[in-house]
Amino acid sequence: MSEGIQGRKRVGFVVGGSLKDNLQVRLQVPAQDVQEGAFVVIESGDWLFHGLVTDLQLGATDPRFADEPGGGHMPQELASLLHGQTLYTNLQVLPALMMERGPEPGTPAEQEWLKAIEAGLREAPQALPVKTVPAHHAAAMLASQGDIAEIFGKAENKDSFIIGTTREQGHPVRINLRKLVQRSSGIFGATGTGKSFLTLVVLAGLIKHDQVSLLIFDMHNEYAYDVQDKNKGTSVHGLQQKFGKSKVQIVGLGSGAKAIYRGNAPDINLEIAKDDIQIEDIELLWSELNLRDTAPNTLNALATSFGAQWFARFMALGPGKKEEGLEDGDYPEDSIEGWAERHNIHPKAVSALHSRLKNKIDNLDYVTGGSSNKAVDQIVDALKNGKHVILSFGKHDRDLDYLLVSNLLTRKIRAKWEAMMIESYNEKKAEPRPLVIVVEEAHKLLNKELASQTTFSTIARELRKYNVTLLVIDQRPSQIYDEVMSQLGTRISGWLGDDDDIRAVLSGLAGRETLKGMLSRLQSGEDVLLLGPWGVPMPLPVRSRRFNNDFWQEELGDKAAGGKSEQQLKRELGF
């Protein structure tokens, strides 16, 4: 394989194709030297074209040469000539970006070109969406480490974070963390493909980057303390263990909550006041509560009758008996039946709703009387001041708990951020710190049936202007509402086997038809596909970074947990 300029390795030349149907590149090296997903640079005139190998196809100038193997009956020189000229391999290359090439490196013309850019007399070259095609026979090369850095970010850029390496040559691939959080994003992959580990890698990068605050809904208690790798039988320290309480706060659900692992007590105990529960929160739990069709009318009447205290006052009602001396059908005013009669609603419908709310919601040990929001205020203060909050659900691991608490808490925090943003605009103050809300099992909150009722859908669609975005994590992206998926600026996906899930992850992206097979052929637990259109310049499969002790050593070094000594770090890392 010959060396191209700037360390690129030539693999072939362009023989045809189009923007719509991909470019065809004739291979000049053994097919085993190039893999599906390889990053290819094509040099043509004054431009560099950056593309992705989506397929390798065997071809022949005459079908007879392919159908009748004859190399073994020929001298070696003739057999080599046959395979090089009449039998060949073509690459299908998806063109993604184009960039002005500039003069040849090391020439006086290049020096003049660079001086003009530095003086502001001409714009610096930048990657642009591809709008044309390279010339016939333009040289195609595997991208060098410099090419990868030029497109995906350089080491000296403080916003760049290594997410993995190219599969062929091991070149580091970076994502821009600042762009990542400017719009909502998603991490996807089938069960067992390492979504949680990949999420931990990204979250650790964001915490170290220190430009946003994270609110993490930790449904399965995987992020705060020791993280178990069941496949390898090892454990790695979690986010609070490595960054310390000064950066990461743990919230436990309920007054007596333990953060589940090793009995660690949370920094904040979260309780839900009855007055905080709104009609929308109950409607969100429709299937979990098995509500009847009459429930919406009853709930609206309760809100009209009791106002913000509807839940507490409704729960205070009890079954009633007809009072003697009154007309048939009259019940005490403080009874379920009495309230139903006054509002012309069938008493049995009201009684059924009362029973379900009493047993499913009112009896939860983290639902309390009153209207105290101290825990919510503590969480907001922590996020405002640059800390990161992990809400551990502990023993409360039902879908009902997750739906109720995450939506209710997010609604309050969203309102706070909106108010702070409006205040900053009106009074010319600094904007609130950007907030990323991390949501596991996203399809439970953002499916088509519930999306219109959850705060999360509103955040995905509208809250970017208030500095609030989502990071959704899910194994079934096809069950997430299309409108929400369309708002995700960056998507990172591991292996997916279901066709509907693959289509959902690729929806709205250029070249999605050619990327389908690539997504289904990723190595489970090892490879991920980076997708835009916002946070990633072009699609690229990478070998994802491992979440292990080496990761912590590489990222934090001697700075872990506020400047611990080298000996302390070695003991923590098991050396």
matplotlib code that plots the C-alpha trace (Angstrom):
import matplotlib.pyplot as plt

x = [0.0, 1.7, 1.9, -0.1, 0.6, 0.3, 0.5, -2.6, -2.4, -3.6, -6.1, -7.6, -9.1, -12.5, -14.1, -17.7, -20.8, -22.9, -24.0, -27.3, -25.9, -22.5, -19.0, -17.3, -13.6, -11.5, -9.3, -5.6, -4.9, -6.3, -9.9, -9.0, -7.0, -10.2, -13.3, -16.9, -17.1, -13.5, -13.0, -11.7, -10.3, -10.4, -8.0, -9.4, -8.1, -8.4, -10.7, -10.6, -13.7, -14.4, -16.5, -17.4, -17.1, -20.5, -20.0, -17.3, -18.3, -16.6, -16.6, -15.2, -14.6, -16.1, -18.3, -16.5, -13.3, -15.3, -17.3, -14.4, -11.5, -8.4, -5.6, -4.3, -3.6, -1.6, 1.9, 1.9, 2.5, -0.5, -2.7, -1.8, -2.5, -5.9, -6.9, -5.6, -7.1, -10.1, -11.2, -11.4, -13.1, -15.0, -15.7, -19.0, -18.2, -20.8, -19.5, -20.2, -18.0, -15.7, -12.9, -10.7, -7.3, -5.0, -1.5, 0.8, 2.3, 5.8, 5.7, 6.1, 2.5, 1.3, 3.2, 1.5, -1.9, -1.4, -0.3, -3.4, -5.6, -3.7, -4.1, -7.8, -7.6, -9.3, -11.3, -9.7, -10.8, -13.7, -15.6, -18.7, -21.6, -20.7, -22.3, -20.3, -18.2, -14.5, -13.0, -12.5, -9.3, -9.0, -6.9, -8.7, -6.8, -7.5, -7.8, -4.7, -4.8, -4.6, -7.7, -9.6, -8.6, -9.4, -13.0, -13.8, -11.7, -8.1, -6.5, -5.8, -9.5, -10.8, -14.3, -13.0, -13.4, -12.2, -15.2, -13.3, -10.8, -11.1, -11.4, -8.7, -5.8, -6.8, -6.8, -8.5, -12.0, -13.4, -16.8, -17.4, -19.0, -20.1, -22.1, -23.3, -25.2, -26.5, -29.3, -30.8, -29.0, -29.4, -27.4, -28.9, -28.2, -29.8, -29.8, -26.3, -24.4, -22.8, -25.1, -24.6, -20.8, -20.8, -23.1, -20.7, -17.8, -19.8, -21.0, -17.5, -16.3, -19.1, -18.3, -14.6, -15.4, -17.3, -19.5, -22.9, -24.8, -26.2, -29.5, -29.3, -32.3, -30.6, -33.4, -31.1, -28.6, -25.7, -23.9, -23.1, -21.1, -19.2, -20.3, -20.3, -19.2, -20.9, -19.3, -15.8, -16.6, -15.0, -16.1, -15.2, -15.7, -18.8, -19.1, -19.4, -16.5, -14.2, -15.3, -16.3, -19.3, -18.1, -19.0, -21.6, -24.6, -26.7, -30.5, -32.3, -36.1, -37.8, -36.9, -35.1, -33.6, -30.3, -28.5, -28.7, -25.0, -23.1, -25.7, -24.4, -26.6, -27.7, -26.8, -30.4, -33.6, -36.4, -40.0, -43.0, -45.6, -49.2, -49.8, -47.0, -49.0, -51.0, -53.7, -51.1, -49.0, -51.9, -52.9, -49.3, -49.9, -53.0, -51.9, -50.0, -53.1, -55.5, -57.8, -61.2, -62.4, -64.4, -61.2, -60.4, -63.8, -63.4, -59.8, -60.8, -63.7, -61.4, -59.0, -61.9, -63.3, -60.1, -57.5, -53.8, -54.7, -56.9, -54.9, -54.6, -58.2, -59.5, -57.5, -59.0, -62.5, -63.8, -66.8, -70.0, -73.4, -76.7, -77.7, -81.0, -83.7, -82.3, -83.6, -82.6, -79.2, -77.9, -74.4, -72.2, -70.3, -66.9, -67.6, -66.6, -70.2, -71.3, -68.6, -69.7, -73.4, -72.6, -70.6, -73.0, -70.5, -71.4, -70.3, -68.9, -66.6, -65.3, -64.9, -62.9, -60.5, -60.1, -59.3, -56.6, -54.9, -55.0, -53.4, -51.0, -49.9, -51.0, -49.6, -46.1, -43.6, -42.0, -45.4, -46.0, -48.5, -47.9, -46.2, -42.6, -40.1, -36.9, -35.4, -36.3, -34.8, -31.6, -31.4, -31.9, -29.3, -26.8, -27.4, -27.3, -23.9, -22.3, -22.8, -24.3, -27.2, -27.9, -31.4, -31.2, -34.6, -33.3, -36.0, -38.6, -37.9, -41.3, -42.3, -44.9, -42.2, -40.0, -42.8, -44.3, -41.1, -39.0, -41.8, -42.8, -39.2, -38.3, -41.4, -40.3, -36.7, -37.8, -39.9, -37.0, -34.7, -37.2, -37.7, -33.9, -33.4, -36.2, -34.7, -31.2, -32.6, -34.8, -32.1, -29.1, -27.7, -25.6, -27.6, -28.3, -25.8, -26.7, -28.6, -28.6, -31.3, -30.2, -33.2, -32.9, -35.6, -36.6, -39.4, -41.4, -41.6, -41.4, -43.6, -46.3, -49.1, -47.4, -45.0, -47.6, -48.1, -44.5, -42.2, -39.5, -41.2, -41.5, -37.8, -36.7, -38.8, -38.6, -36.3, -32.9, -33.5, -33.7, -30.4, -32.1, -31.5, -32.0, -29.7, -31.9, -30.7, -32.8, -32.7, -35.9, -35.6, -38.5, -40.9, -39.8, -42.1, -40.9, -41.1, -38.8, -36.3, -36.2, -34.9, -31.9, -28.8, -26.4, -27.0, -24.6, -25.7, -24.4, -25.6, -29.3, -30.9, -34.5, -35.3, -37.7, -35.1, -32.5, -34.8, -35.7, -32.0, -31.3, -34.5, -33.9, -30.2, -28.6, -27.5, -29.6, -30.4, -26.7, -26.1, -28.7, -26.5, -23.6, -25.6, -26.8, -23.2, -21.5, -19.6, -21.8, -20.2, -17.3, -18.3, -20.7, -21.9, -21.6, -24.3, -25.3, -26.5, -25.5, -22.8, -21.0, -19.7, -20.3, -21.3, -18.4, -18.2, -15.7, -14.3, -15.8, -13.8, -13.8, -15.2, -12.5, -9.7, -7.5, -10.2, -10.1, -6.3, -6.3, -9.0, -8.3, -4.7, -3.6, -6.5, -9.1, -11.5, -9.9, -6.2, -5.4, -1.9, -0.5, -0.3, -3.9, -5.0, -3.0, -4.6, -8.1, -7.3, -6.1, -2.3]
y = [0.0, 3.2, 6.3, 9.4, 12.9, 13.7, 10.1, 9.0, 5.5, 5.1, 2.3, 3.0, 5.5, 6.8, 5.0, 6.3, 7.0, 9.9, 11.9, 10.0, 6.5, 6.8, 6.8, 3.8, 3.4, 0.6, -1.0, -1.4, -3.2, -6.5, -6.2, -7.3, -4.1, -2.0, -2.6, -1.4, 1.9, 3.0, 6.8, 7.6, 10.8, 11.4, 14.0, 15.8, 19.2, 21.8, 19.7, 16.9, 14.7, 12.8, 9.7, 6.5, 3.0, 1.4, -1.7, -3.7, -5.4, -8.0, -7.4, -8.7, -7.2, -10.5, -12.8, -15.8, -14.9, -14.9, -18.0, -20.2, -20.2, -20.6, -19.0, -22.3, -23.4, -20.3, -19.0, -16.8, -13.6, -14.3, -15.2, -11.9, -10.0, -11.7, -10.7, -7.2, -6.4, -8.6, -9.4, -6.5, -5.1, -1.8, 0.2, 2.0, 5.3, 7.6, 11.1, 13.3, 16.4, 18.4, 20.7, 23.1, 21.3, 24.3, 24.2, 21.2, 21.0, 22.4, 24.6, 28.4, 28.6, 26.9, 29.5, 32.4, 30.7, 30.2, 33.9, 35.1, 33.1, 34.3, 37.9, 37.5, 38.0, 34.6, 32.2, 29.2, 25.9, 24.2, 21.0, 21.7, 19.4, 17.7, 19.3, 17.8, 14.8, 14.2, 13.6, 10.2, 8.5, 10.8, 9.1, 7.5, 7.1, 5.9, 8.9, 9.8, 10.7, 14.4, 14.0, 12.5, 15.3, 17.9, 16.7, 15.4, 17.7, 18.2, 17.3, 21.0, 21.9, 22.0, 21.0, 17.7, 14.4, 11.0, 8.7, 5.9, 5.0, 4.1, 0.4, 0.0, 2.1, 3.0, 6.8, 8.7, 10.0, 12.9, 14.4, 18.1, 18.2, 21.8, 20.9, 17.7, 19.5, 22.3, 20.0, 16.9, 13.6, 9.9, 6.7, 3.5, -0.2, -3.5, -5.0, -6.1, -3.9, -1.7, 1.4, 2.1, 1.9, 4.1, 6.5, 6.6, 7.5, 10.4, 11.6, 11.5, 13.6, 16.1, 16.4, 16.9, 19.4, 21.4, 23.5, 22.0, 20.5, 17.0, 15.7, 11.9, 9.7, 6.5, 3.9, 0.9, 2.4, 2.2, 5.5, 6.7, 3.9, 0.8, -0.2, -4.0, -5.5, -8.8, -10.1, -9.6, -10.1, -6.7, -3.5, 0.1, 3.2, 5.3, 9.0, 10.2, 8.0, 9.5, 13.1, 13.4, 15.0, 18.5, 17.7, 14.9, 14.8, 11.7, 12.1, 9.2, 8.8, 8.8, 10.1, 6.9, 6.2, 4.4, 4.9, 1.1, 0.2, -0.6, 1.3, 4.7, 7.4, 10.0, 13.6, 14.7, 12.9, 13.6, 13.4, 14.4, 16.6, 15.8, 19.4, 19.0, 16.3, 17.6, 16.2, 15.7, 13.5, 11.1, 11.0, 10.0, 6.9, 5.9, 2.3, 1.8, 2.7, 1.0, 4.0, 3.9, 6.1, 8.2, 9.2, 12.4, 14.0, 13.1, 14.5, 17.8, 18.2, 17.5, 20.2, 22.7, 21.8, 21.7, 23.7, 22.9, 20.9, 18.5, 15.4, 15.8, 16.9, 14.0, 11.5, 12.9, 12.0, 8.7, 6.4, 7.8, 6.5, 8.2, 10.5, 9.9, 12.4, 13.5, 12.6, 9.4, 9.5, 12.3, 11.7, 13.7, 16.5, 15.1, 11.7, 10.4, 9.8, 13.3, 15.0, 12.9, 13.8, 17.5, 17.3, 15.0, 12.2, 8.6, 7.7, 4.4, 6.0, 8.4, 5.7, 3.5, 6.4, 7.2, 3.6, 3.4, 6.6, 5.7, 2.3, 3.2, 6.8, 8.0, 5.0, 5.5, 6.2, 9.1, 10.9, 13.2, 15.8, 19.5, 21.5, 21.6, 21.8, 21.9, 18.9, 20.3, 23.6, 21.8, 20.0, 23.2, 25.0, 22.2, 22.3, 26.1, 26.0, 23.6, 20.4, 17.2, 15.3, 11.6, 10.5, 7.0, 5.3, 2.6, 0.1, 2.1, 0.4, 0.2, 2.0, 3.9, 5.4, 6.3, 7.9, 9.9, 11.2, 11.9, 13.9, 15.8, 16.8, 17.7, 19.9, 21.9, 22.2, 23.2, 26.0, 27.2, 27.3, 29.1, 31.8, 32.2, 32.5, 35.2, 37.0, 37.0, 38.4, 41.1, 42.2, 41.5, 38.9, 35.9, 33.0, 30.0, 27.2, 24.7, 21.7, 18.2, 15.8, 12.1, 9.8, 6.0, 3.7, 6.8, 5.0, 4.7, 8.5, 9.5, 7.0, 8.2, 7.7, 9.6, 12.1, 14.9, 14.6, 14.5, 17.4, 15.5, 15.9, 19.7, 19.8, 17.9, 20.2, 23.6, 24.0, 24.4, 28.1, 27.9, 26.0, 22.6, 19.5, 15.7, 12.8, 9.8, 6.2, 3.3, -0.1, 0.3, 3.7, 2.6, 3.1, 6.7, 9.3, 10.3, 14.0, 13.5, 11.4, 14.1, 16.6, 14.6, 16.4, 13.6, 9.9, 7.3, 3.7, 0.3, -2.9, -3.1, -6.2, -5.0, -3.3, -0.8, 0.3, 0.7, 2.8, 5.0, 5.7, 6.7, 8.7, 12.1, 11.4, 11.6, 8.2, 6.3, 3.5, 2.8, 2.9, 0.3, -2.7, -1.1, -0.6, -4.2, -5.5, -3.6, -5.8, -5.9, -4.4, -3.0, -0.8, 2.2, 4.3, 8.1, 10.0, 13.6, 15.9, 18.4, 17.0, 14.7, 16.1, 12.8, 9.2, 7.0, 3.6, 3.6, 1.2, 2.7, 3.6, 1.2, 2.3, 0.8, 1.8, 2.7, 5.2, 7.0, 7.1, 8.6, 11.2, 12.2, 11.2, 12.9, 15.3, 12.7, 13.8, 17.1, 16.5, 13.2, 12.0, 9.5, 6.9, 7.4, 7.1, 3.9, 2.3, 3.3, 1.9, -1.4, -1.0]
z = [0.0, -1.1, 1.1, 0.2, 1.4, 5.1, 6.1, 4.1, 2.6, -1.0, -1.5, -5.0, -7.4, -8.3, -11.3, -11.1, -9.0, -8.0, -5.0, -4.9, -5.4, -3.7, -5.3, -6.7, -5.9, -7.6, -4.9, -5.6, -2.4, -1.0, 0.1, 3.6, 4.0, 4.0, 6.1, 5.9, 7.8, 6.8, 6.6, 3.1, 1.8, -2.0, -3.4, -6.5, -7.7, -5.0, -2.9, -0.4, -0.3, 3.0, 2.8, 4.5, 3.0, 3.0, 0.9, -0.9, -4.1, -6.2, -10.0, -13.2, -16.7, -18.1, -16.0, -17.4, -15.5, -12.2, -12.9, -14.0, -11.6, -13.6, -11.6, -10.4, -14.0, -14.9, -14.1, -11.0, -13.1, -15.3, -12.3, -10.6, -13.8, -14.1, -10.5, -10.9, -14.2, -15.0, -11.4, -9.0, -5.9, -5.8, -2.7, -2.3, -0.6, 0.9, 0.3, 3.4, 3.5, 1.2, 2.2, 0.3, -0.1, -0.6, -2.2, -1.9, 1.6, 2.0, -1.1, -1.2, -2.5, 0.7, 2.8, 1.0, 1.4, 5.1, 5.5, 3.7, 6.1, 9.2, 8.0, 7.4, 3.7, 3.0, 5.1, 6.6, 5.0, 6.7, 6.2, 4.0, 3.1, -0.2, -3.2, -6.1, -7.0, -7.5, -10.9, -12.5, -11.3, -8.3, -5.6, -2.7, 0.6, 4.1, 6.4, 8.4, 12.1, 11.0, 8.8, 11.7, 14.0, 11.3, 11.0, 14.5, 16.7, 17.8, 21.1, 21.9, 21.6, 25.2, 24.0, 22.4, 24.1, 22.9, 22.4, 20.7, 17.9, 14.2, 13.7, 11.1, 12.4, 16.0, 15.4, 18.2, 17.4, 19.4, 19.9, 20.6, 24.1, 23.7, 20.6, 22.1, 24.8, 22.7, 21.4, 22.8, 22.0, 22.4, 23.2, 21.8, 21.5, 22.1, 25.7, 26.7, 24.2, 26.8, 26.7, 30.4, 30.2, 27.1, 28.9, 31.9, 29.6, 28.1, 31.5, 33.0, 30.0, 30.6, 34.3, 33.6, 30.9, 33.6, 31.3, 32.1, 35.0, 34.8, 36.3, 36.0, 36.6, 37.7, 37.4, 38.0, 40.4, 37.9, 37.9, 41.4, 43.1, 42.0, 38.5, 37.9, 34.6, 34.7, 31.6, 32.9, 36.6, 37.5, 39.1, 38.4, 40.6, 39.8, 39.2, 42.9, 44.0, 41.4, 41.3, 45.0, 46.7, 45.8, 42.2, 42.3, 44.7, 45.3, 45.8, 47.4, 47.0, 50.3, 53.8, 54.8, 51.4, 51.0, 47.7, 47.4, 47.2, 50.4, 52.3, 51.3, 52.6, 50.0, 50.2, 49.7, 50.5, 48.0, 49.0, 46.9, 48.5, 47.8, 46.7, 44.0, 42.2, 39.2, 37.1, 34.2, 36.5, 37.0, 33.4, 32.6, 34.7, 32.9, 32.0, 35.3, 37.3, 34.9, 34.8, 33.3, 30.4, 32.9, 34.8, 32.8, 33.6, 37.2, 37.4, 35.8, 38.2, 41.1, 39.9, 39.5, 42.9, 45.0, 43.1, 43.6, 46.7, 44.8, 45.5, 49.3, 49.7, 47.5, 49.5, 52.7, 51.5, 52.8, 51.9, 53.2, 54.3, 53.5, 56.3, 58.1, 57.5, 54.2, 50.8, 49.2, 47.7, 50.0, 51.5, 53.8, 52.1, 53.2, 51.6, 48.2, 47.3, 48.5, 46.4, 43.4, 43.8, 44.0, 40.7, 38.9, 38.5, 39.1, 42.7, 41.7, 39.1, 41.7, 44.3, 41.9, 41.1, 44.8, 45.5, 42.8, 43.8, 47.5, 47.0, 44.2, 44.9, 48.4, 50.2, 48.6, 51.4, 49.6, 49.1, 52.1, 53.2, 53.0, 50.2, 51.3, 48.3, 50.3, 48.5, 45.1, 46.1, 47.2, 43.9, 41.9, 43.9, 43.3, 39.6, 39.4, 41.2, 38.8, 40.6, 39.1, 40.6, 40.4, 41.5, 42.8, 42.8, 45.2, 46.0, 44.1, 40.8, 39.3, 36.1, 38.1, 40.4, 37.5, 35.5, 38.4, 40.0, 36.9, 35.2, 38.3, 39.3, 35.7, 35.4, 38.4, 37.4, 33.8, 35.3, 37.3, 34.3, 32.2, 34.9, 35.3, 31.5, 31.2, 34.2, 32.7, 29.5, 31.1, 33.6, 31.4, 33.8, 33.0, 31.5, 33.7, 33.5, 30.7, 32.1, 30.6, 31.9, 31.5, 31.0, 31.0, 29.5, 27.5, 25.6, 28.8, 29.0, 25.3, 23.5, 21.1, 23.7, 26.5, 24.8, 24.7, 28.4, 29.6, 30.4, 28.5, 25.2, 25.7, 26.6, 23.4, 21.2, 22.8, 25.8, 24.0, 24.1, 27.9, 28.1, 28.9, 26.8, 27.1, 26.9, 26.2, 26.7, 25.3, 23.8, 21.7, 19.9, 17.6, 20.5, 21.0, 19.4, 15.9, 16.7, 19.7, 17.7, 15.0, 17.6, 18.6, 17.3, 18.1, 18.1, 19.3, 18.7, 19.4, 17.7, 16.9, 15.5, 15.0, 11.6, 13.2, 15.8, 13.0, 11.0, 14.0, 14.8, 11.2, 10.6, 9.1, 8.3, 4.8, 3.5, 5.9, 3.4, 3.0, 6.8, 7.7, 7.1, 8.9, 12.1, 12.1, 11.6, 14.5, 16.9, 20.0, 23.1, 21.1, 18.2, 18.1, 15.1, 15.6, 13.8, 13.4, 12.1, 14.8, 17.1, 14.7, 11.3, 9.5, 10.3, 11.5, 13.2, 16.0, 18.6, 21.7, 24.7, 27.6, 31.0, 33.3, 35.6, 32.6, 31.6, 35.0, 34.9, 31.4, 32.1, 35.7, 36.5, 39.7, 39.6, 40.7, 43.5, 44.0, 43.8, 45.6, 45.8, 43.3, 46.0, 46.9, 43.3, 42.8, 45.8, 44.5, 41.1, 42.5, 41.9]

ax = plt.figure().add_subplot(projection="3d")
ax.plot(x, y, z, "-o")
ax.set_aspect("equal")
plt.show()
